[in-house]
Amino acid sequence: MNQSPQIAVEPLTRTPGMYREWYFFKNGDRIEIWSENTFLFAARVDDRTDDGEVLWVIEEKTGMRRLFLRSDKVTLYPDYAFHTPSFPGP
């Protein structure tokens, strides 16, 4: 019986506090939303305030628009799997 080789993929390291400022996210950027080291969902940035204190995203799976405040207990990371133009790959 012929078996395909297993491919080991090293997970992307998520450094705490890595993306504290949201003002550099741009409309259309694909991001991941995490809370307390738990992945919640992938989304696209829909809009944000100039100071980055308020961010609107569109969930990838549901198409639901969601609002996040900088004071919310979430961390947003660039979605490197899709190599968005605003963020170079790791």
The first five atom37 places (N, CA, C, CB, O) and aatype in JSON, in Angstrom:
{
  "aatype": [12, 2, 5, 15, 14, 5, 9, 0, 19, 6, 14, 10, 16, 1, 16, 14, 7, 12, 18, 1, 6, 17, 18, 13, 13, 11, 2, 7, 3, 1, 9, 6, 9, 17, 15, 6, 2, 16, 13, 10, 13, 0, 0, 1, 19, 3, 3, 1, 16, 3, 3, 7, 6, 19, 10, 17, 19, 9, 6, 6, 11, 16, 7, 12, 1, 1, 10, 13, 10, 1, 15, 3, 11, 19, 16, 10, 18, 14, 3, 18, 0, 13, 8, 16, 14, 15, 13, 14, 7, 14],
  "atom_mask": [
    [1, 1, 1, 1, 1],
    [1, 1, 1, 1, 1],
    [1, 1, 1, 1, 1],
    [1, 1, 1, 1, 1],
    [1, 1, 1, 1, 1],
    [1, 1, 1, 1, 1],
    [1, 1, 1, 1, 1],
    [1, 1, 1, 1, 1],
    [1, 1, 1, 1, 1],
    [1, 1, 1, 1, 1],
    [1, 1, 1, 1, 1],
    [1, 1, 1, 1, 1],
    [1, 1, 1, 1, 1],
    [1, 1, 1, 1, 1],
    [1, 1, 1, 1, 1],
    [1, 1, 1, 1, 1],
    [1, 1, 1, 0, 1],
    [1, 1, 1, 1, 1],
    [1, 1, 1, 1, 1],
    [1, 1, 1, 1, 1],
    [1, 1, 1, 1, 1],
    [1, 1, 1, 1, 1],
    [1, 1, 1, 1, 1],
    [1, 1, 1, 1, 1],
    [1, 1, 1, 1, 1],
    [1, 1, 1, 1, 1],
    [1, 1, 1, 1, 1],
    [1, 1, 1, 0, 1],
    [1, 1, 1, 1, 1],
    [1, 1, 1, 1, 1],
    [1, 1, 1, 1, 1],
    [1, 1, 1, 1, 1],
    [1, 1, 1, 1, 1],
    [1, 1, 1, 1, 1],
    [1, 1, 1, 1, 1],
    [1, 1, 1, 1, 1],
    [1, 1, 1, 1, 1],
    [1, 1, 1, 1, 1],
    [1, 1, 1, 1, 1],
    [1, 1, 1, 1, 1],
    [1, 1, 1, 1, 1],
    [1, 1, 1, 1, 1],
    [1, 1, 1, 1, 1],
    [1, 1, 1, 1, 1],
    [1, 1, 1, 1, 1],
    [1, 1, 1, 1, 1],
    [1, 1, 1, 1, 1],
    [1, 1, 1, 1, 1],
    [1, 1, 1, 1, 1],
    [1, 1, 1, 1, 1],
    [1, 1, 1, 1, 1],
    [1, 1, 1, 0, 1],
    [1, 1, 1, 1, 1],
    [1, 1, 1, 1, 1],
    [1, 1, 1, 1, 1],
    [1, 1, 1, 1, 1],
    [1, 1, 1, 1, 1],
    [1, 1, 1, 1, 1],
    [1, 1, 1, 1, 1],
    [1, 1, 1, 1, 1],
    [1, 1, 1, 1, 1],
    [1, 1, 1, 1, 1],
    [1, 1, 1, 0, 1],
    [1, 1, 1, 1, 1],
    [1, 1, 1, 1, 1],
    [1, 1, 1, 1, 1],
    [1, 1, 1, 1, 1],
    [1, 1, 1, 1, 1],
    [1, 1, 1, 1, 1],
    [1, 1, 1, 1, 1],
    [1, 1, 1, 1, 1],
    [1, 1, 1, 1, 1],
    [1, 1, 1, 1, 1],
    [1, 1, 1, 1, 1],
    [1, 1, 1, 1, 1],
    [1, 1, 1, 1, 1],
    [1, 1, 1, 1, 1],
    [1, 1, 1, 1, 1],
    [1, 1, 1, 1, 1],
    [1, 1, 1, 1, 1],
    [1, 1, 1, 1, 1],
    [1, 1, 1, 1, 1],
    [1, 1, 1, 1, 1],
    [1, 1, 1, 1, 1],
    [1, 1, 1, 1, 1],
    [1, 1, 1, 1, 1],
    [1, 1, 1, 1, 1],
    [1, 1, 1, 1, 1],
    [1, 1, 1, 0, 1],
    [1, 1, 1, 1, 1]
  ],
  "atom_positions": [
    [[0.84, -1.17, 0.0], [0.0, 0.0, 0.0], [0.89, 1.24, 0.0], [-0.96, -0.01, 1.22], [1.81, 1.35, 0.82]],
    [[0.63, 2.17, -0.91], [1.41, 3.38, -1.05], [0.81, 4.49, -0.19], [1.47, 3.81, -2.51], [-0.37, 4.82, -0.33]],
    [[1.6, 5.07, 0.69], [1.11, 6.15, 1.55], [1.8, 7.45, 1.17], [1.35, 5.82, 3.03], [3.0, 7.49, 0.9]],
    [[1.02, 8.52, 1.17], [1.59, 9.84, 0.91], [2.41, 10.27, 2.12], [0.48, 10.88, 0.6], [2.04, 10.01, 3.26]],
    [[3.54, 10.94, 1.87], [4.33, 11.42, 3.01], [3.58, 12.5, 3.78], [5.69, 11.97, 2.54], [2.86, 13.31, 3.19]],
    [[3.74, 12.5, 5.07], [3.14, 13.52, 5.92], [3.98, 14.79, 5.82], [3.03, 13.04, 7.4], [5.21, 14.74, 5.85]],
    [[3.32, 15.92, 5.7], [4.02, 17.19, 5.64], [3.86, 17.88, 6.99], [3.48, 18.1, 4.47], [2.75, 18.13, 7.44]],
    [[4.97, 18.16, 7.62], [4.94, 18.85, 8.91], [4.93, 20.35, 8.66], [6.16, 18.44, 9.82], [5.78, 20.88, 7.95]],
    [[3.96, 21.02, 9.23], [3.87, 22.47, 9.09], [4.06, 23.09, 10.46], [2.5, 22.89, 8.48], [3.34, 22.78, 11.41]],
    [[5.04, 23.95, 10.54], [5.31, 24.64, 11.8], [4.3, 25.76, 11.97], [6.77, 25.19, 11.84], [4.16, 26.59, 11.07]],
    [[3.6, 25.82, 13.09], [2.62, 26.9, 13.29], [3.3, 28.25, 13.41], [1.78, 26.63, 14.53], [4.42, 28.36, 13.92]],
    [[2.61, 29.28, 12.94], [3.12, 30.64, 13.06], [3.13, 31.04, 14.52], [2.27, 31.63, 12.22], [2.12, 30.89, 15.21]],
    [[4.24, 31.54, 14.99], [4.33, 31.96, 16.38], [3.56, 33.25, 16.58], [5.8, 32.13, 16.81], [3.76, 34.21, 15.85]],
    [[2.69, 33.26, 17.56], [1.9, 34.44, 17.88], [2.45, 35.05, 19.15], [0.38, 34.09, 18.03], [2.15, 34.58, 20.25]],
    [[3.27, 36.08, 19.01], [3.87, 36.73, 20.16], [2.85, 37.63, 20.85], [5.11, 37.54, 19.74], [2.25, 38.48, 20.19]],
    [[2.65, 37.46, 22.15], [1.7, 38.35, 22.85], [2.08, 39.81, 22.65], [1.66, 38.01, 24.36], [3.24, 40.18, 22.75]],
    [[1.07, 40.62, 22.38], [1.3, 42.04, 22.2], [1.91, 42.42, 20.88], [0.0, 0.0, 0.0], [2.29, 43.57, 20.66]],
    [[2.01, 41.45, 19.97], [2.65, 41.66, 18.69], [1.98, 42.76, 17.86], [2.67, 40.37, 17.92], [2.65, 43.5, 17.15]],
    [[0.66, 42.86, 17.94], [-0.1, 43.81, 17.13], [-0.99, 44.65, 18.02], [-0.93, 43.09, 16.06], [-2.22, 44.52, 17.99]],
    [[-0.39, 45.5, 18.81], [-1.13, 46.34, 19.76], [-1.82, 47.5, 19.06], [-0.19, 46.87, 20.84], [-2.89, 47.94, 19.49]],
    [[-1.24, 48.0, 17.99], [-1.8, 49.17, 17.29], [-2.61, 48.69, 16.09], [-0.67, 50.14, 16.84], [-2.15, 47.86, 15.31]],
    [[-3.82, 49.22, 15.95], [-4.69, 48.8, 14.85], [-4.69, 49.79, 13.7], [-6.1, 48.61, 15.35], [-5.26, 49.49, 12.65]],
    [[-4.07, 50.97, 13.86], [-4.14, 51.98, 12.82], [-3.46, 51.56, 11.53], [-3.53, 53.26, 13.32], [-3.73, 52.15, 10.48]],
    [[-2.57, 50.56, 11.56], [-1.88, 50.15, 10.34], [-2.68, 49.14, 9.52], [-0.54, 49.56, 10.69], [-2.3, 48.84, 8.39]],
    [[-3.8, 48.61, 10.06], [-4.65, 47.74, 9.26], [-5.37, 48.58, 8.22], [-5.67, 46.96, 10.16], [-5.81, 49.7, 8.51]],
    [[-5.49, 48.05, 7.01], [-6.13, 48.79, 5.93], [-7.36, 48.03, 5.43], [-5.14, 49.04, 4.77], [-7.45, 46.81, 5.59]],
    [[-8.29, 48.75, 4.84], [-9.48, 48.12, 4.28], [-9.08, 46.99, 3.33], [-10.36, 49.15, 3.55], [-8.21, 47.16, 2.47]],
    [[-9.73, 45.85, 3.5], [-9.44, 44.69, 2.65], [-8.42, 43.74, 3.22], [0.0, 0.0, 0.0], [-8.31, 42.6, 2.75]],
    [[-7.65, 44.16, 4.22], [-6.66, 43.26, 4.83], [-7.37, 42.07, 5.45], [-5.8, 44.0, 5.9], [-8.4, 42.21, 6.11]],
    [[-6.81, 40.89, 5.23], [-7.33, 39.69, 5.89], [-6.63, 39.57, 7.23], [-7.11, 38.4, 5.0], [-5.41, 39.69, 7.33]],
    [[-7.43, 39.32, 8.27], [-6.89, 39.23, 9.63], [-7.5, 38.04, 10.35], [-7.17, 40.53, 10.41], [-8.5, 37.47, 9.92]],
    [[-6.86, 37.68, 11.44], [-7.38, 36.67, 12.36], [-7.71, 37.36, 13.66], [-6.35, 35.5, 12.58], [-6.96, 38.22, 14.13]],
    [[-8.85, 37.0, 14.25], [-9.26, 37.55, 15.53], [-9.07, 36.46, 16.58], [-10.74, 38.07, 15.49], [-9.61, 35.36, 16.45]],
    [[-8.32, 36.79, 17.62], [-8.01, 35.86, 18.71], [-8.44, 36.48, 20.02], [-6.5, 35.49, 18.73], [-8.43, 37.7, 20.17]],
    [[-8.81, 35.63, 20.98], [-9.12, 36.08, 22.34], [-8.58, 35.05, 23.31], [-10.66, 36.28, 22.54], [-8.9, 33.87, 23.24]],
    [[-7.75, 35.52, 24.22], [-7.14, 34.66, 25.23], [-6.54, 33.4, 24.61], [-8.17, 34.27, 26.28], [-6.83, 32.29, 25.04]],
    [[-5.7, 33.59, 23.6], [-4.99, 32.51, 22.9], [-5.91, 31.53, 22.19], [-4.13, 31.77, 23.88], [-5.51, 30.4, 21.92]],
    [[-7.12, 31.95, 21.88], [-8.07, 31.11, 21.16], [-8.46, 31.81, 19.87], [-9.33, 30.8, 22.03], [-8.89, 32.96, 19.87]],
    [[-8.32, 31.09, 18.75], [-8.71, 31.63, 17.46], [-10.23, 31.72, 17.41], [-8.17, 30.75, 16.3], [-10.92, 30.74, 17.68]],
    [[-10.77, 32.89, 17.06], [-12.21, 33.07, 16.95], [-12.69, 32.94, 15.51], [-12.61, 34.43, 17.52], [-13.56, 32.12, 15.21]],
    [[-12.11, 33.75, 14.61], [-12.49, 33.67, 13.21], [-11.55, 34.51, 12.35], [-13.95, 34.12, 13.01], [-10.81, 35.36, 12.85]],
    [[-11.6, 34.25, 11.03], [-10.87, 35.06, 10.06], [-11.84, 36.09, 9.5], [-10.26, 34.18, 8.92], [-13.04, 35.85, 9.42]],
    [[-11.3, 37.24, 9.11], [-12.14, 38.32, 8.62], [-11.35, 39.22, 7.69], [-12.72, 39.13, 9.8], [-10.13, 39.09, 7.53]],
    [[-12.09, 40.15, 7.07], [-11.47, 41.21, 6.29], [-11.8, 42.54, 6.96], [-11.97, 41.2, 4.8], [-12.91, 42.75, 7.44]],
    [[-10.81, 43.42, 6.99], [-11.04, 44.76, 7.54], [-11.99, 45.48, 6.59], [-9.69, 45.56, 7.74], [-11.75, 45.55, 5.38]],
    [[-13.08, 46.01, 7.15], [-14.06, 46.75, 6.36], [-13.84, 48.25, 6.49], [-15.49, 46.38, 6.79], [-13.96, 48.99, 5.51]],
    [[-13.52, 48.7, 7.69], [-13.28, 50.12, 7.93], [-12.64, 50.28, 9.3], [-14.61, 50.95, 7.82], [-12.66, 49.36, 10.12]],
    [[-12.07, 51.44, 9.55], [-11.51, 51.74, 10.87], [-11.44, 53.24, 11.05], [-10.11, 51.1, 11.05], [-11.48, 53.99, 10.07]],
    [[-11.35, 53.66, 12.29], [-11.14, 55.07, 12.55], [-9.68, 55.41, 12.29], [-11.55, 55.45, 14.01], [-8.82, 54.53, 12.32]],
    [[-9.4, 56.67, 12.05], [-8.02, 57.09, 11.75], [-7.05, 56.75, 12.87], [-7.98, 58.59, 11.48], [-5.89, 56.42, 12.61]],
    [[-7.52, 56.83, 14.11], [-6.63, 56.54, 15.24], [-6.53, 55.05, 15.55], [-7.11, 57.27, 16.47], [-5.75, 54.64, 16.41]],
    [[-7.31, 54.22, 14.84], [-7.24, 52.77, 15.05], [-7.93, 52.29, 16.31], [0.0, 0.0, 0.0], [-7.72, 51.15, 16.71]],
    [[-8.73, 53.12, 16.93], [-9.42, 52.72, 18.16], [-10.69, 51.92, 17.89], [-9.76, 53.95, 18.97], [-11.16, 51.2, 18.77]],
    [[-11.25, 52.04, 16.7], [-12.47, 51.32, 16.32], [-12.22, 50.65, 14.98], [-13.71, 52.29, 16.25], [-11.71, 51.27, 14.05]],
    [[-12.58, 49.37, 14.88], [-12.35, 48.61, 13.66], [-13.59, 47.81, 13.32], [-11.12, 47.67, 13.81], [-14.17, 47.15, 14.19]],
    [[-14.01, 47.86, 12.05], [-15.12, 47.04, 11.57], [-14.53, 45.96, 10.68], [-16.18, 47.89, 10.81], [-13.67, 46.23, 9.84]],
    [[-15.01, 44.74, 10.85], [-14.55, 43.62, 10.03], [-15.75, 42.87, 9.46], [-13.65, 42.66, 10.85], [-16.86, 42.97, 9.99]],
    [[-15.51, 42.13, 8.39], [-16.51, 41.24, 7.82], [-15.99, 39.82, 8.03], [-16.78, 41.55, 6.29], [-14.93, 39.46, 7.51]],
    [[-16.74, 39.01, 8.78], [-16.35, 37.62, 9.01], [-16.31, 36.86, 7.69], [-17.31, 36.92, 9.98], [-17.21, 37.0, 6.87]],
    [[-15.25, 36.07, 7.49], [-15.1, 35.3, 6.26], [-16.23, 34.29, 6.05], [-13.76, 34.58, 6.26], [-16.79, 34.21, 4.96]],
    [[-16.56, 33.53, 7.07], [-17.54, 32.44, 6.9], [-18.98, 32.92, 6.84], [-17.39, 31.46, 8.02], [-19.78, 32.37, 6.08]],
    [[-19.33, 33.92, 7.64], [-20.73, 34.32, 7.75], [-21.08, 35.58, 6.97], [-21.07, 34.52, 9.18], [-22.25, 35.81, 6.66]],
    [[-20.08, 36.4, 6.64], [-20.34, 37.67, 5.99], [-20.87, 38.72, 6.95], [0.0, 0.0, 0.0], [-21.24, 39.82, 6.54]],
    [[-20.9, 38.39, 8.25], [-21.42, 39.31, 9.26], [-20.41, 40.43, 9.51], [-21.72, 38.55, 10.58], [-19.21, 40.19, 9.63]],
    [[-20.92, 41.66, 9.59], [-20.07, 42.81, 9.92], [-20.02, 42.94, 11.43], [-20.6, 44.13, 9.25], [-21.06, 42.92, 12.1]],
    [[-18.8, 43.08, 11.97], [-18.63, 43.17, 13.42], [-17.76, 44.37, 13.76], [-18.0, 41.87, 13.98], [-16.87, 44.75, 13.01]],
    [[-18.05, 44.94, 14.9], [-17.34, 46.11, 15.39], [-16.48, 45.71, 16.58], [-18.32, 47.25, 15.78], [-16.93, 45.0, 17.47]],
    [[-15.23, 46.18, 16.59], [-14.35, 45.95, 17.73], [-13.81, 47.29, 18.2], [-13.19, 44.98, 17.37], [-13.45, 48.15, 17.4]],
    [[-13.75, 47.45, 19.5], [-13.12, 48.6, 20.12], [-11.74, 48.19, 20.6], [-13.98, 49.16, 21.29], [-11.52, 47.03, 20.95]],
    [[-10.83, 49.12, 20.61], [-9.46, 48.83, 21.03], [-9.44, 48.26, 22.46], [-8.6, 50.11, 20.96], [-8.55, 47.5, 22.81]],
    [[-10.43, 48.63, 23.26], [-10.49, 48.17, 24.65], [-11.04, 46.74, 24.77], [-11.35, 49.12, 25.46], [-11.01, 46.16, 25.85]],
    [[-11.56, 46.17, 23.67], [-12.06, 44.78, 23.72], [-10.9, 43.82, 23.98], [-12.79, 44.4, 22.4], [-9.75, 44.12, 23.65]],
    [[-11.21, 42.71, 24.56], [-10.17, 41.72, 24.9], [-9.92, 40.78, 23.72], [-10.58, 40.91, 26.15], [-10.08, 39.57, 23.83]],
    [[-9.51, 41.37, 22.6], [-9.16, 40.59, 21.41], [-7.81, 41.06, 20.89], [-10.24, 40.71, 20.31], [-7.39, 42.18, 21.16]],
    [[-7.15, 40.18, 20.16], [-5.91, 40.52, 19.48], [-6.12, 40.22, 18.01], [-4.69, 39.73, 20.07], [-6.63, 39.15, 17.66]],
    [[-5.73, 41.14, 17.16], [-5.87, 40.97, 15.72], [-4.5, 40.73, 15.12], [-6.55, 42.21, 15.08], [-3.54, 41.44, 15.43]],
    [[-4.41, 39.73, 14.26], [-3.16, 39.41, 13.59], [-3.37, 39.44, 12.08], [-2.63, 38.02, 14.03], [-4.44, 39.07, 11.6]],
    [[-2.36, 39.87, 11.33], [-2.45, 39.73, 9.88], [-2.58, 38.25, 9.54], [-1.19, 40.35, 9.17], [-1.96, 37.41, 10.2]],
    [[-3.36, 37.93, 8.55], [-3.54, 36.53, 8.13], [-2.46, 36.22, 7.1], [-4.98, 36.28, 7.54], [-2.67, 36.37, 5.9]],
    [[-1.3, 35.77, 7.58], [-0.16, 35.52, 6.71], [-0.4, 34.41, 5.71], [1.04, 35.18, 7.54], [0.3, 34.33, 4.7]],
    [[-1.37, 33.57, 5.94], [-1.64, 32.47, 5.02], [-2.05, 33.01, 3.65], [-2.74, 31.55, 5.57], [-1.89, 32.32, 2.64]],
    [[-2.57, 34.23, 3.62], [-3.03, 34.8, 2.36], [-2.12, 35.9, 1.85], [-4.43, 35.33, 2.53], [-2.38, 36.46, 0.78]],
    [[-1.06, 36.24, 2.59], [-0.07, 37.24, 2.18], [-0.74, 38.5, 1.64], [0.86, 36.65, 1.12], [-0.57, 38.85, 0.47]],
    [[-1.47, 39.18, 2.49], [-2.15, 40.4, 2.09], [-1.12, 41.46, 1.72], [-3.07, 40.92, 3.22], [-0.01, 41.44, 2.24]],
    [[-1.48, 42.37, 0.82], [-0.51, 43.37, 0.37], [0.08, 44.24, 1.49], [-1.15, 44.24, -0.65], [1.22, 44.67, 1.39]],
    [[-0.69, 44.5, 2.53], [-0.2, 45.38, 3.58], [0.81, 44.71, 4.5], [-1.37, 45.89, 4.4], [1.53, 45.39, 5.23]],
    [[0.88, 43.39, 4.49], [1.74, 42.68, 5.42], [2.6, 41.68, 4.66], [0.92, 41.97, 6.5], [2.07, 40.78, 4.01]],
    [[3.91, 41.82, 4.73], [4.78, 40.84, 4.08], [4.69, 39.51, 4.81], [6.25, 41.33, 4.05], [4.33, 39.46, 5.99]],
    [[5.01, 38.45, 4.13], [5.01, 37.12, 4.75], [6.02, 37.04, 5.85], [0.0, 0.0, 0.0], [6.9, 37.89, 5.95]],
    [[5.9, 36.02, 6.71], [6.82, 35.9, 7.86], [8.25, 35.67, 7.44], [6.38, 34.78, 8.76], [9.13, 35.55, 8.29]]
  ]
}
